[in-house]
Amino acid sequence: MSGTSLDGLDIALCEVQNSGTSTQMKLEKFVTMDYTDDFRQFVRRIFAKRQIDQQDLCGLNAYIGLVHADLINKALQDWGIANQDIDIIASHGQTVFHAPQILTHDKTLPNSTLQIGDGDHIAVKTGIITVSDFRQKHIAAGGEGAPLAAYGDYLLFTDDAQHRILLNIGGISNFTFLPTSNSGMKAFATDLGPGNTIMNQYVHKHCEIEMDRDAAIAYQGTVNPTLLKALLEEHFLSLDFPKTTGPELFNLAYLEAKQKETNTLLLSKEDVMATLNAFSAQAIIDGIAAVSANLENVAVYVSGGGLHNPLLMENIQAGLPKMSISSIEDIAMNPDAKEACLFAILANETIAGSSDNVRNIKDSPAICMGKISLPS
């Protein structure tokens, strides 16, 4: 799994048995293989941009596949595991543009999304069957291509007694709502708004670092209520669930437009970061409050990079004081490995499962996803 934060490639080694609601998964190994600065700069040439060099896009599709294959080979070598002992690679690829109509407001073209890092290159260079490009089938069957977490979350984490909200805070924040198995309600996944994306973009531009590690910068600042109010006025945030978005909307241009609107362009870096942190938290708080209203015995389990931002977690808990909020580690899942593991489950369903296994997910097509690439 490689997300919009561009920090590295998450590689999870999973042992999977059965399929559907009988699926059992054991995480054997996990590592995040860091990207080089050169690699990040290559991807940023085209990432979430409307106007790009087509040669860059074409070349990066192959290049990312080769880089990911090299990192997989290196991880297996480090673990002392032979490539021939791996049945399948599940590769999410690298999202470079996400364009559902809800985001583009353009009805002349269908919902679309683009993940690059060609599966054939991965299969040939690793010698392992590769399932990739999962999101296209979701769109072809009437979805918006994101979020896909509901499929794996539903199969692995539905509980008989507890309503669960599985919150993932990556570049974009999203959650899967898992009602109790006997509630009669349907599971669904939805994006909420920004997670780490604008914060990461801001410190990369203004501080020349990849992220505000441990919220060190944001802790030194003060939330600007005028700017925060303006940031929260985006129409997307008021739309019904499920919905999807990306850094194509929530980015530095969005921030700068809101700063101009509120005459806050001269805010200190620390105050901007404190405000962006509060913005991400409030979008998450509002989403969780909406889905959990009038429900009892609801717990929130968190994964993704945002879990490691202490101020963000403090802000979310402060906004939901009566809610149980903890790491997804509390229900036996490595929070950093979760998304990679979920794509292993999607690949398993494609190879050994059935679309009937995921018919109880609201407003999302019941499908198996991914293209299969053979190594020879």
N, C-alpha and C positions, 0 to 999 in steps of 0.2 A: 504494500500500500504506500502510495506517495500522495500527500495532500497538498493543499494550496499554500501551506507554510513553507514548503520547499526546504525543510530541514534535513531530510534524508529519506532513505527507503526502509520502511518497517518490514522486516522479514520474520514471519512466524512459521515455525514447523509444527504442524498439527496432525494428530492422529484422529481420524474421523471414522465412526462406525454408524451404520444404518443411514436412514434419511428421514425427511419429514419430522413429525413430532417425536419420533423415536431416535433422532440424531443424538449421538454422544460425541463430544469433542474433548480431546486432551491436548493442551498446549505443551509441547515437548521442549522447544527452544524459542527464544526470541532475541532479536537484536535490531537496533536502528543503525544502519550503515550511513554515516554522514556523507552528504554531498560536498564536493569541492566548490570553492567560490566560483571557479570557471564554469562549472556545470550550471550553477544557479544563474549566472549571468547569461549563459546561452538560453536558458528557459525563459528568463525575464524579457528577452527580446520579443517574445510573442505572447507571453502570459497575460490573459485577460485584456488584450488590446484589440481594437477594431481594425486598425490598419497595421499590417505587418508585411515583411518580405516573404513571399511564398517559398522562396528557396530555403529560408530558415525553417519554415514549417515542415517542408518536405524532408529536409536533412535531419531535423530533430526527431521526427517520427522514428527513423532508423537508429539515430544516435542514442536516444533515451532507451530504446529496446536493448541495445548493446551494453550500455552502462548498467542497466538493471540486471542483465544476464551476468555480467562480470561480478556484480555485488552478490548475487545469489550463489554463484560458483565459489566466491570467497567465503561466504557464510558457511556453506556446506563443508568446505575444506577446513575451516576453523573448528567446526563441530565434529570433524572426523567421520562425516557421513558421505557415502558415495552417491553420485548423481543418479546412478541406476536404481538406487533404493527409494527414490522419490517417485510417486505415481503421477502427480499432477502439480503444476504451478498454477496458482490463481493470481493473475496480474491485473490490478486495477488500472495501471497506466497513470499518466500525468495529465490531469485536467488542464487544458489551456484556454478553453472558452466554454461558457455555459449560457445558452440562449433560449430558455423557454419563452413562450409568448407573454407570460405573466411579467417577465422582466424586460423584453424587447418592445412590447406593445405594438408589434408588427404582425399583422394577421396574414400578410402575403406569403410568409414562410412558416413552416411548421415548427413545433418545439424541436430544439436541437441542442446537442452538447458534443464536445470533442475531447477525447482522451487519447494521447499519443504515447508511443513506446511500443512499437509493433510486436505483436505476439509471435509472429514467425521468426523474427530475429532472436527472441528469447528462447524459443523452442530449439532452434538450430544450434545456438551457442551453448546451451545447457544440456542438450540431448534429452530434454524432458517435455512431455506433452504439456502444452500451455493453454489455459482457458483465459481469455482476455476480453476487453471491450464490452463489459457487462451492460453499460447504460443504454446502448443503442436499442436493444430488444425492449427495454422498458418504455422508451419513447415510441418505438414502432407499434407497440401494443396499446398506446393511448396515454402513457404516463408522461412525466416531465424529465425523466432521467435521474432524478434525485428526490429525496434521499433514498438509498437502497437498504439502509440498515434494518428496516422493519422486517425484511425477509429472514435474515439470520437471527435477529433478536427474538422474533416470534417463536422460532423453532427451538431456541436454546434457553430462553429466560422467562417464558410465561409461567406464572405461579398460580396455585390453586387458591391462595388466601390473600395475597398482597397485590394491589394495583401497583405497577412499576412504571416509572418514567426513567428511561435510559438516556441520559443527557450526554451528548458528545460535543466537546468544545474544541473544534479544530479552527481552521481559518474562518469558517462559518459555523455557527452553533446550530445544532439540530437535536431533536429527541425522538425516541420511539415510545409511544404510549402503549403499554401492555396491560389491558384489563385482566382481572382474574379469569381463569379458564371457564368458570361457570357463570359469568356475569351477563352474558348475552350481548355485551358490547364488542366492537371490533377493534383490533389493534391498528395503529397507523403510525407513520413517521412523517415528520415535517421539519423543514428548516425554520429557524426562528429569526435570525439576523446575523450581525457580525459576531464572530468569536474573537480570534486573535488577529484577523487579517488587517484591519486598519492600524491597530497598534504596531504590528510587525512592520508594515509599510512605513509608518511614521518614523520609527526609530532607525530603520534602515536608511531612510533619506536624511534625517536630521542628526543622527548620532553615529551613523556608520556601523551599527551592530544589527544582528539578525532578529533579536527579540529583547524585550524588557525583562530580563531574567530575574525571577523572584519579585517582580514588580518594583524593582529598586528605584526606577525613575518615577513611576506613578505614586509611590508612597510619599515622595517629597512634594507632591503637588496638591492642589485644592480643586475640587470639582467646580467648574463654572456653570451655574444653573441655567444661564441664558443659552449657552451653547448646547448644553445637554438637552434642553427642551426642544431646540431646533433640530438636533440630530434625531430625536424620537418622533418627529413629525413626518417621517417618510411613510408614504401610503402603504408600502409593502407590509409594514409592521402591524397594520390594522386588518389585513386580509384574513379570512377564515382559513383554518387548517383543512387539509395539508397544503403546503405551498413550498416553493423552492426559490433560492436566490444564489448569489455568488459574489466574488470580488469585482465582477463587472459593474455591480451597483455600489457595494460598500467598499470604498477605496479612498485614496487621498484626494481625488477630485471631489468626491462627495463631502469630505471633511472641509476642504478649502472653500467650497461653495457655501457651506453652513457658517464658516467663520466670517466670510465676507458679509453674509446676510445679517449676522449678529454683531458685526464690528469687533470681532475677537481675534483678529489676525496677529495681534501683538502679545497674545498669551505666552507665558513661558512654556518651554517644552514639558516641564513637570506638570503644569496645570492642564495642558492638552492631554497628556497621557492619563492623568487622573480622571479627566472627563470621558475619554474614550473607554477607559476601564468601566466606569459607571454606566456608559451607554450600552456596552456589551452585556453587562449584568442585568440592566433593566429590561432589555429585549428578552432575555432568558426568563427573568422573574415573571414578566407579563404572560409569557407563553405557558409556563408551568401553572400559574394561578388560574388561567383560563381553562386548562384541561382538567385540573384537579378540583374545581369548584363542586361542592356538594358530594364529594367522594370521601369515604373514610378508609383508613389504612392504606395510605399512599406513601411510597418511598421513592426518592430520587437517587439514582446511582450514576456517578460521573466518570467519564473517560475522556481521553484526548489531551492535547497539550495544555489547554486552559486549566486543567486540574492542578497543574504545577504553578499556577499564578495565584499566590496566596491572597492578594487583594481582591482579585476577581471572585474567588470562592467566598471571602468574607462578605463582599457586597451581595452576592446571591443569597447567602444564608441570612443576612440582615433583612433582605426583602421578603424572605419566606421564613419568618421566625418559628413557625409551628411545624415546619416540614422537616422530615428526616432526610438529610442530604449527606451522602458519603461516597467514597470511591467505589467503583464497580468491583474492586477487589473483595468487597464484603460478600459478594455472591460468586466468588471463585473465578474471577476473570482479571487478568493483567490489564490495567486500564490503558497502557500504552500499546498493547498488542491487539486490543479489541477489534479495531477496524480491519486489520489484516486477517484476523481469525474469521470475521464475518464473510470476507470474500472467499475464504476456504470453504465455508458452508455453502455459498452460492455456487461455487464450482462443483461441489459434491452433489448438489441438487441437479445440476445440469447433466452430470455424468450418471448419477445413480438414483435420482429422485423423480419427482413429478410435479407439474404445476398445480395439481390438486392439493398439494401439501400447504399451499399458501393462499387458499381461497378466502380465509377469514381475516384478510387485511383490507381495511377500508380504503376505497378510492385509489386502489393500486392494482394494476393488472396481475392476474394469477399466471405467472410465466416462469420458465427457467431461462437463465440469461448467460450470455458469454459465447464467444466464438472459439472453436477448438483448432489449435495449430499443432501439427505433428512435426517432430524433429527431422523426419526424412521421408 
